[in-house]
């Protein structure tokens, strides 16, 4: 399993209770399952509607594969102007 550095922003950071976390996973789907198990349904709801960047590239597929030392940014939707 790859070691992932997860950066949470705004509501995702609030739901996770942290802005940064290291995790092990092979795919985005597995990462989300692990994070939801650890942090609960509140984070899962945020993850379900968030944009995700893997090393700066947007990904929508839950099956997106990871490699060691990649960075995942979790960006929830926001309102404002």
HELIX and SHEET records of a PDB file:
HELIX    1   1 UNK A   10  UNK A   16  1                                   7    
HELIX    2   2 UNK A   28  UNK A   39  1                                  12    
HELIX    3   3 UNK A   41  UNK A   49  1                                   9    
SHEET    1   A 5 UNK A  20  UNK A  25  0                                        
SHEET    2   A 5 UNK A   2  UNK A   9 -1                                        
SHEET    3   A 5 UNK A  70  UNK A  75  1                                        
SHEET    4   A 5 UNK A  51  UNK A  54 -1                                        
SHEET    5   A 5 UNK A  57  UNK A  59 -1                                        
END                                                                             
